[in-house]
Amino acid sequence: MKLITAGASPFGRKVKVALIETGQLQDVEIVAVKTTATAVDPIVQAANPMGKIPALLRPDAPALYDSRVICRFLDARAKAGLYPEQRLWDVLTLEATADAILDAAVLITYEGRLRPKAQQSTAWTDAQWSKVSKGVAALNTKWMSHLNGRLDMGQIAVGCALGYLDFRHDARNWRKGNDTLAKWFETFSNRTSMQATLPSDA
């Protein structure tokens, strides 16, 4: 199998962390691409009609895309238990919250990097950061007992989301007022899988 992704992609990082945590990294070739929302790499477009990464190419079946789909597939393939049935809805909700934080944070990145400066909107980026802030606050106040439990995909998604905030939006300081979550992330980010998948523009 081949994973099409980019070094800076937080959604691709989710998949790579899942590969490491489920012992499947050796089964997948990582194909790094340079792609953006306005200049989609042809390899990405061929794998995903939406032109987004990550995408997982399988030798005997159609490509899978969307990090949640890929991670669920990898978990089932390895029977790793990252989506435990007894708390499945909590895991899925936590993963969706993390991905929504990422969606808003990536839009802020695109606004600053892809739109001409004269067309950039502070109101737009502030609105997106408000979504990020509310999501992070919810994690800090409602989800810590889950985050401190047995490893699952919700935790991985949150770890990758917070890592992206540090990578692209560190100046906005998501940690302010979220001390409990910040302490959790300090520990979680030291996992071997997280250290091995640090984001990079290279």
N, C-alpha and C positions, 0 to 999 in steps of 0.2 A: 504494500500500500504506500501511497505518497500523500503527505500533508502539505498542501499549498498554503503558505502563510508568509508573514513578514516579521522581522525582529522586533518591531515596535508594536505589533498588534496585540492588544490585551485579550482579544477573543482567541487568537491563535495561541497565546500563552496558556489560556485555560486548557486547551487541548493538549499542549505539551506537558503541562503539569499532570493532567490525567493519565497521559501515556506513561510517565515516570512512576506515578503512584500505583498504577495497575500492572507494572512490569511489562509493558508492551513497546517501549521505545525502540527496541531492536527490530520490531516488526514493521516499522514505518520509516520511510525516507523523508526527511524534511526538505522541502523545495522552497527556498527563500525567493521571494519576488519583490520587485519595486512596483507598487500599484497605489493609486489614489482614487477617490471618488470621481475625479474629472479626467483621469488618464489610467484606465483600467488595463492591466497587463493581459495580453491575449490568452495566456495560460489560465488566468483566473476566469476570464469571460467564458472560456470553453468549458470550465468545470461548473460554474455557477451562473445561470442566466442573469442573476442580479448583480454580477460583477463584484461580489464581496468575498473577503477571506474571513476565516479559513474554509478550505474545502478538502475533503478526504477522497482521494482517488482509490477505488477498489478495482482489482484486476478482473473481476468476474461480475460486476454489478455497477449500476450508475453511481456517480459521485455523490457523496453526502455533503451537505453544507448547512451552515448555521452551527455555531459552537455547541448549542444545547443538544442538537440532534447528534452531532459527532461524539460528544462526550457520553451520551446515553448509549450509543452504539458500542463504543469502546468498553464501557462498563459491563454491558451485557456480554460482549465477546469474552471478557476476562472473568466474568462472574465475580467481580471485585466488591460489590456491595456499596458503591458510592451513591446509589439511589435506594436506600433500604426501604422495603415495603412498609414497615411499621411507622415510619415518619416521612413517607414519600411526599405528601403535600407540603409539609414544611420545607423539605429540601428544595422542591421545585419553586416554591414561593421565594425562598432565600436566593436561589440562583437567578430568578427573574428580577428580583430587586437589585442584585449586583449588576446584572446586564443592563437594566434601565439606567443605573448610575453611569455605566460605561457609555451607553448611547448618548446621554446628555454631554458627558465629558468629551467624547469624540467630536460631537457637533461643535463644541467650543474650539477644539483644535482645528477643525476644518475652517471655521470662521476666520481664525487668525492666519492660517497657512494658505488657504486656497482662494479666498475672496480678495479682490483688490481692496487696499486699505480704505479707499473712499467709500466703499460699499459696506464695510463692516459695521455691525450694529452692537453697541454696548448694551442696549436694552435686550437684544436677543441673547447675548452671552450671559447676562445677568439672570435672565429667565432660566437658561439651561443650568446655571450654577445653583439656582434655587432648588431645582430638582435634585441635583447632586447632594446638596446640603440636607434636604429633607430625607433623602434615602439613607445617607450616612447617619443622621440622627436616629432614624428608626432602627438601624442596626445596633446602635449604641444603647438604645433604651428597651428594645423589645426582643432582641435575638441573641443576647450574649450567652444565655444558658445553652442554646443550640451550638453557637460557635465554639464553646468550650467543651463540647461533647466529642464523640467519636468522629473521625474524619469522614466527610461526605462531600458531594459535589457542591453543595451550598457554600461550604467553607472555602473550597478552592476558588469558586467564582468570586466571593467577597475578597479573598486575598489578592486575586488578580486585578480586581476593580480598584482596590486601595493602592496597589502598586502602580497602576496607571495614573492615578491622581498625583502620586509622588513624582512620577516620570514627566508628566506634561503640565501639571498645574500645582506644583509644590508651593508656589507663592500664595495660593489661595488658602493654604493651611487648613485642610479638612480636619485635622486633629483638634483644633480649638473647640472646646466644649464637648469633646468626645473621648475623654481620657480612657475609659474602659475599653473601647474599641481600639484605640491607639496602642494600648498595652497588649491586647490580644494580637494585633498585627505585628508588633515587634517580635513576638515569639513565633508566630506562624510564618513570617517572612524568612526565618532562619531554616526552615525545612530544606532538605537537600533539593527537592523538586523546584522550590521557589528560587533558590540560589542559582540553580542550573538554567533557569529560564528568564533571567533578568532582562527587561526590555532594552532594546538598542536600535539606533537608527542605521547602524552599519549593515 
